[in-house]
């Protein structure tokens, strides 16, 4: 497991870890890929700048899986992050060990949420557009968000309050009034729905986490009801299509010419492109690129890509109907409480089935909070309310 560390002389309660999808001008940013190995940005991400202005120190970089589309970080060019054969997320490990008080990560395909669930940490994927993505390495731009992970909901709230807010440099940034609304508890969580269809694939350990969270919620005076929500299952397939198509477009800039890895052997421009990408990209990201390219082809654009966009709209409508009666949905963040190296050797594409739990929030841009090994998804701009619910539930 690789964590690039610098400036560790700062106060422990001010140290922040940034994952390797977030640009820092004083530390390399490689997105877990050989393609960008050693890349130094000329500027830092907006989130990093805001933290520095508030007195925090982004003191270390945490490794990620290649372009953060994998399960938990196993596809990194630096090797699989594991402790005694169990996969871990480096950003979460930096927080869990006390090396950092919190971590900021680019949540592309839910890896940080899965890592937080396993590590027993609190993590928020905020409402899309409330935290600037300026200075992050683009992967799946329509759904990725800068998230915050820490040991408690209080710390997550503090760090989120620093990095959230409108940013003119990010075209997807929400207006200031909406960002401010997300930071306020306009309506506390009083009623939670459990989505049965998304709980069926979870193992006994995860079911125990769900039961424990439910019991604590009821003890805190929060009503819990069961919902079918079978339509939300379609979010996984639709998100895999949209994510792959967007990743395909975004990594097309890495051609071995302007920056990044360049093959040593080539005789013409086509060979330079082909050899550089063949040598620098890993197997999973190559598969994502090929699948994304196929979905955007003339033959498949309407029947695959456009259909996924329509599914996204339906998923949003399902959530809207739920939130007429409840304040948040309780669903698993993972199917089991540990992934092993053997798991990903047996199924290197496990991330694209396991994201059945993280895709609903990713594809809709809704806020999601992981706590106690489970996940709460709320309406847009309910970020503060979700974190407040976690504090109350304990």
C-alpha positions as CSV (number, residue, x, y, z in Angstrom):
1,X,0.0,0.0,0.0
2,X,1.5,3.3,-1.1
3,X,0.7,6.7,0.5
4,X,2.8,9.5,-0.7
5,X,3.6,11.7,2.3
6,X,4.9,15.2,2.7
7,X,4.8,18.2,5.1
8,X,4.0,15.9,8.0
9,X,5.3,18.4,10.6
10,X,1.9,20.1,10.8
11,X,-0.6,19.6,13.7
12,X,-2.3,16.2,13.6
13,X,-5.7,17.7,13.8
14,X,-5.1,19.8,10.7
15,X,-3.6,17.1,8.5
16,X,-5.7,16.1,5.5
17,X,-5.1,13.3,3.0
18,X,-6.1,13.9,-0.6
19,X,-6.5,11.0,-2.9
20,X,-4.6,10.7,-6.1
21,X,-7.4,12.1,-8.3
22,X,-7.1,15.5,-6.7
23,X,-4.4,17.8,-8.1
24,X,-1.7,19.2,-5.7
25,X,1.0,21.6,-6.9
26,X,3.6,20.3,-4.4
27,X,3.0,16.5,-4.7
28,X,2.6,14.2,-7.7
29,X,-0.9,13.3,-9.0
30,X,-1.0,10.1,-11.0
31,X,-4.6,8.8,-10.7
32,X,-3.2,5.4,-9.8
33,X,-2.1,5.0,-13.4
34,X,1.3,4.4,-15.1
35,X,0.0,6.9,-17.7
36,X,0.4,9.8,-15.3
37,X,3.2,8.4,-13.1
38,X,5.2,11.3,-11.7
39,X,2.9,14.0,-13.1
40,X,3.2,17.4,-11.2
41,X,0.4,19.8,-11.6
42,X,1.0,23.5,-11.9
43,X,-1.9,24.3,-9.6
44,X,-3.9,22.7,-6.8
45,X,-7.5,21.8,-6.8
46,X,-10.1,24.3,-5.5
47,X,-10.8,22.0,-2.5
48,X,-7.1,21.9,-1.6
49,X,-6.8,25.7,-1.8
50,X,-9.9,26.2,0.4
51,X,-8.5,23.8,3.0
52,X,-5.2,25.6,3.0
53,X,-6.9,29.0,3.4
54,X,-8.8,27.6,6.4
55,X,-5.6,26.5,8.1
56,X,-5.7,22.8,7.1
57,X,-2.7,21.1,5.6
58,X,-3.1,18.6,2.7
59,X,-0.1,16.7,4.0
60,X,-0.3,13.4,2.1
61,X,-1.6,11.9,-1.1
62,X,-3.4,8.5,-0.9
63,X,-3.2,6.1,-3.8
64,X,-6.3,5.1,-5.8
65,X,-7.2,2.4,-8.3
66,X,-6.6,3.5,-11.9
67,X,-8.8,6.5,-12.5
68,X,-10.8,5.4,-9.4
69,X,-13.3,3.2,-11.3
70,X,-12.4,0.0,-9.5
71,X,-13.7,-1.7,-6.4
72,X,-11.5,-0.2,-3.7
73,X,-8.1,0.6,-5.2
74,X,-6.8,-2.8,-6.4
75,X,-6.0,-1.7,-9.9
76,X,-3.4,0.9,-8.9
77,X,-0.2,0.9,-10.9
78,X,1.5,0.9,-7.5
79,X,0.0,-2.5,-6.5
80,X,-3.0,-3.8,-4.7
81,X,-3.6,-2.1,-1.3
82,X,-4.1,-4.9,1.2
83,X,-3.4,-5.8,4.8
84,X,-3.1,-9.6,5.4
85,X,-4.8,-10.3,2.2
86,X,-7.8,-8.0,2.9
87,X,-8.2,-5.1,0.5
88,X,-8.2,-1.6,2.1
89,X,-8.7,1.9,0.8
90,X,-5.5,4.0,1.3
91,X,-7.4,7.3,2.0
92,X,-9.5,5.5,4.6
93,X,-6.4,3.9,6.1
94,X,-4.7,7.3,6.5
95,X,-7.7,8.5,8.5
96,X,-8.2,5.2,10.5
97,X,-4.5,5.2,11.5
98,X,-4.6,8.8,12.7
99,X,-2.1,10.0,10.1
100,X,-4.8,12.4,8.8
101,X,-7.9,13.9,10.5
102,X,-9.9,13.5,7.3
103,X,-9.5,12.7,3.6
104,X,-10.9,14.3,0.5
105,X,-11.4,11.9,-2.4
106,X,-13.0,11.9,-5.9
107,X,-15.9,9.5,-5.7
108,X,-16.1,8.1,-9.2
109,X,-17.5,4.6,-8.8
110,X,-18.0,4.4,-5.0
111,X,-14.6,3.1,-4.0
112,X,-14.2,5.6,-1.1
113,X,-17.7,4.8,0.2
114,X,-16.9,1.0,0.2
115,X,-13.6,1.7,1.9
116,X,-15.3,3.8,4.6
117,X,-17.9,1.2,5.3
118,X,-15.2,-1.4,5.8
119,X,-13.1,0.9,8.0
120,X,-15.9,2.0,10.2
121,X,-15.6,5.6,9.1
122,X,-18.1,8.3,8.2
123,X,-18.0,9.4,4.5
124,X,-20.2,11.8,2.6
125,X,-20.7,12.0,-1.1
126,X,-22.3,15.5,-1.2
127,X,-25.0,16.7,-3.5
128,X,-23.6,17.0,-7.0
129,X,-22.4,20.6,-7.6
130,X,-22.0,21.7,-4.0
131,X,-18.2,21.0,-3.9
132,X,-16.1,22.2,-6.8
133,X,-14.5,19.6,-9.1
134,X,-12.0,22.2,-10.4
135,X,-8.5,20.6,-10.2
136,X,-9.7,17.0,-10.2
137,X,-8.7,14.5,-12.8
138,X,-11.9,14.0,-14.9
139,X,-13.2,10.5,-15.2
140,X,-17.0,10.3,-15.1
141,X,-17.9,14.0,-14.9
142,X,-21.7,13.7,-14.7
143,X,-21.6,11.8,-11.4
144,X,-18.2,12.1,-9.7
145,X,-18.0,14.2,-6.5
146,X,-15.3,15.4,-4.1
147,X,-16.2,13.5,-0.9
148,X,-15.0,13.8,2.7
149,X,-14.1,10.9,5.0
150,X,-13.3,11.1,8.7
151,X,-13.8,9.3,12.0
152,X,-16.9,11.2,13.0
153,X,-19.9,13.0,11.4
154,X,-18.8,16.1,13.3
155,X,-15.4,16.1,11.6
156,X,-16.9,15.4,8.2
157,X,-19.2,18.4,8.7
158,X,-16.4,20.7,9.6
159,X,-14.2,19.7,6.6
160,X,-17.2,19.8,4.2
161,X,-18.1,23.3,5.3
162,X,-14.7,24.4,4.2
163,X,-14.6,22.9,0.7
164,X,-18.3,23.3,-0.2
165,X,-19.6,26.4,-2.0
166,X,-20.0,27.9,-5.4
167,X,-17.0,28.1,-7.7
168,X,-17.0,30.1,-10.9
169,X,-14.2,27.9,-12.2
170,X,-16.4,24.8,-12.2
171,X,-19.2,24.9,-14.8
172,X,-21.2,22.3,-12.8
173,X,-21.0,24.2,-9.5
174,X,-24.4,25.0,-8.0
175,X,-25.4,28.6,-7.2
176,X,-24.3,30.0,-3.8
177,X,-27.8,29.9,-2.4
178,X,-28.1,26.2,-3.1
179,X,-24.7,25.4,-1.6
180,X,-25.8,27.3,1.5
181,X,-29.1,25.4,1.6
182,X,-27.2,22.1,1.6
183,X,-25.2,23.2,4.7
184,X,-28.4,23.9,6.7
185,X,-30.8,21.4,8.3
186,X,-34.0,22.6,6.7
187,X,-35.9,19.4,7.5
188,X,-34.4,16.8,10.0
189,X,-34.6,13.2,9.1
190,X,-37.6,11.7,10.9
191,X,-38.5,8.8,8.6
192,X,-36.1,6.4,6.9
193,X,-37.0,3.8,4.3
194,X,-35.2,0.5,3.8
195,X,-35.0,-0.6,0.2
196,X,-35.6,-4.3,0.3
197,X,-34.5,-4.9,-3.3
198,X,-31.0,-3.6,-2.6
199,X,-30.6,-5.5,0.6
200,X,-31.1,-9.0,-0.8
201,X,-27.6,-9.5,-2.1
202,X,-25.9,-8.5,1.2
203,X,-24.4,-11.1,3.4
204,X,-25.1,-11.8,7.1
205,X,-22.5,-9.3,8.4
206,X,-24.0,-6.5,6.3
207,X,-27.5,-7.5,7.3
208,X,-26.4,-7.2,10.9
209,X,-25.0,-3.7,10.2
210,X,-28.4,-2.8,8.7
211,X,-30.3,-4.2,11.7
212,X,-28.0,-2.5,14.1
213,X,-28.4,0.9,12.4
214,X,-32.2,0.4,12.2
215,X,-32.4,-0.4,15.9
216,X,-30.4,2.7,16.8
217,X,-32.5,4.9,14.5
218,X,-35.7,3.7,16.2
219,X,-34.1,4.3,19.6
220,X,-33.4,7.9,18.4
221,X,-37.0,8.4,17.6
222,X,-36.7,7.9,13.8
223,X,-39.4,5.9,12.1
224,X,-38.2,3.1,9.8
225,X,-40.3,1.6,7.1
226,X,-39.7,-1.0,4.4
227,X,-39.8,-0.1,0.7
228,X,-39.6,-2.3,-2.4
229,X,-37.5,0.0,-4.6
230,X,-36.8,-2.7,-7.2
231,X,-36.5,-0.1,-9.9
232,X,-33.3,1.2,-8.3
233,X,-31.5,-1.9,-9.3
234,X,-31.4,-0.6,-12.9
235,X,-29.1,2.2,-11.7
236,X,-26.1,-0.1,-11.7
237,X,-26.3,-1.0,-15.4
238,X,-27.1,2.5,-16.5
239,X,-24.3,4.0,-14.4
240,X,-21.8,1.4,-15.8
241,X,-22.8,2.5,-19.4
242,X,-22.6,6.3,-18.6
243,X,-19.4,6.0,-16.6
244,X,-17.6,3.9,-19.2
245,X,-18.6,6.3,-22.0
246,X,-17.4,9.4,-20.0
247,X,-14.2,7.7,-18.9
248,X,-13.5,6.7,-22.5
249,X,-13.9,10.4,-23.6
250,X,-11.9,11.8,-20.7
251,X,-8.8,9.5,-21.0
252,X,-8.6,10.1,-24.8
253,X,-6.4,13.1,-24.0
254,X,-3.6,10.8,-22.8
255,X,-1.9,10.1,-26.1
256,X,1.8,10.1,-25.2
257,X,2.4,13.5,-26.9
258,X,1.7,16.4,-24.6
259,X,2.3,14.8,-21.2
260,X,2.0,11.4,-19.5
261,X,3.7,8.1,-20.4
262,X,5.3,7.9,-23.8
263,X,6.3,4.5,-25.4
264,X,9.9,4.3,-26.3
265,X,9.3,2.3,-29.5
266,X,7.2,3.7,-32.3
267,X,7.6,4.5,-36.0
268,X,4.7,6.9,-36.6
269,X,2.0,8.8,-34.8
270,X,-0.5,6.0,-34.7
271,X,2.0,3.7,-33.2
272,X,2.9,6.3,-30.6
273,X,-0.7,6.5,-29.5
274,X,-1.3,2.8,-29.6
275,X,1.9,1.7,-27.9
276,X,1.7,4.4,-25.2
277,X,-1.8,3.5,-24.2
278,X,-1.3,-0.2,-24.5
279,X,1.8,-0.1,-22.2
280,X,0.4,2.5,-19.7
281,X,-3.2,1.6,-19.1
282,X,-4.2,-1.4,-17.0
283,X,-6.5,-4.2,-18.0
284,X,-9.6,-2.9,-16.2
285,X,-9.4,0.6,-17.5
286,X,-8.7,-0.7,-21.0
287,X,-12.0,-2.7,-20.7
288,X,-13.8,0.4,-19.6
289,X,-12.4,2.4,-22.5
290,X,-13.4,-0.3,-25.0
291,X,-16.9,-0.7,-23.6
292,X,-17.4,3.1,-23.5
293,X,-16.3,3.4,-27.1
294,X,-18.7,0.7,-28.1
295,X,-21.6,2.3,-26.3
296,X,-20.9,5.6,-28.1
297,X,-20.7,4.0,-31.5
298,X,-23.3,4.8,-34.2
299,X,-24.9,1.4,-33.8
300,X,-25.3,1.6,-30.0
301,X,-25.6,5.3,-29.1
302,X,-29.4,5.3,-29.1
303,X,-30.1,1.8,-27.9
304,X,-27.5,1.8,-25.1
305,X,-26.1,5.2,-24.2
306,X,-29.3,7.2,-24.8
307,X,-31.4,4.5,-23.1
308,X,-29.1,4.8,-20.0
309,X,-29.7,8.5,-19.9
310,X,-33.5,7.8,-19.9
311,X,-33.0,5.3,-17.1
312,X,-31.2,8.0,-15.1
313,X,-34.3,10.1,-15.4
314,X,-36.5,7.2,-14.2
315,X,-34.2,6.6,-11.2
316,X,-34.5,10.3,-10.3
317,X,-38.3,10.0,-10.5
318,X,-38.3,6.9,-8.2
319,X,-36.3,8.8,-5.6
320,X,-38.6,11.8,-5.9
321,X,-41.6,9.6,-5.3
322,X,-39.9,8.0,-2.2
323,X,-39.0,11.4,-0.7
324,X,-42.6,12.4,-0.7
325,X,-43.1,10.0,2.2
326,X,-39.6,9.6,3.7
327,X,-36.5,11.7,4.5
328,X,-33.8,9.2,3.6
329,X,-33.2,5.7,2.2
330,X,-31.1,3.2,4.0
331,X,-29.2,0.8,1.8
332,X,-26.0,-1.2,2.1
333,X,-22.7,0.3,0.9
334,X,-21.2,-3.1,0.2
335,X,-22.3,-6.7,-0.1
336,X,-19.8,-8.0,2.5
337,X,-17.7,-6.4,5.2
338,X,-14.3,-7.3,3.6
339,X,-12.9,-7.9,0.1
340,X,-9.9,-10.2,-0.3
341,X,-7.2,-10.3,-2.9
342,X,-8.7,-13.7,-3.9
343,X,-12.0,-12.0,-4.6
344,X,-10.6,-9.6,-7.2
345,X,-8.4,-12.3,-8.7
346,X,-11.5,-14.4,-9.2
347,X,-13.5,-11.5,-10.6
348,X,-11.5,-8.5,-11.7
349,X,-14.7,-6.7,-12.7
350,X,-16.3,-7.0,-9.3
351,X,-16.6,-3.2,-9.0
352,X,-19.2,-3.2,-11.8
353,X,-21.5,-5.5,-9.9
354,X,-20.7,-4.3,-6.4
355,X,-21.7,-0.7,-7.4
356,X,-25.3,-1.8,-7.3
357,X,-25.2,-0.1,-3.9
358,X,-23.3,3.1,-4.8
359,X,-24.7,3.7,-8.3
360,X,-28.1,5.0,-7.3
361,X,-26.5,8.1,-5.6
362,X,-23.8,8.5,-8.3
363,X,-26.2,8.5,-11.3
364,X,-28.6,10.9,-9.6
365,X,-26.2,13.3,-7.9
366,X,-28.0,12.8,-4.6
367,X,-26.1,13.0,-1.3
368,X,-25.1,9.8,0.4
369,X,-23.5,9.3,3.8
370,X,-21.8,6.1,4.9
371,X,-21.8,5.4,8.6
372,X,-21.8,2.3,10.7
373,X,-21.0,0.3,7.6
374,X,-24.3,1.3,5.9
375,X,-25.4,4.1,3.6
376,X,-28.1,6.8,3.9
377,X,-29.2,8.5,0.6
378,X,-31.2,11.7,0.9
379,X,-32.9,14.3,-1.3
380,X,-30.7,16.9,-3.1
381,X,-29.3,19.4,-0.7
382,X,-30.0,17.3,2.4
383,X,-26.3,16.9,3.1
384,X,-26.4,18.5,6.6
385,X,-29.6,16.7,7.5
386,X,-28.0,13.3,6.7
387,X,-25.0,14.1,8.8
388,X,-27.2,15.3,11.6
389,X,-29.1,12.0,11.4
390,X,-25.9,10.1,11.7
391,X,-24.9,12.1,14.8
392,X,-28.3,11.5,16.4
393,X,-28.3,7.8,15.6
394,X,-24.8,7.4,17.0
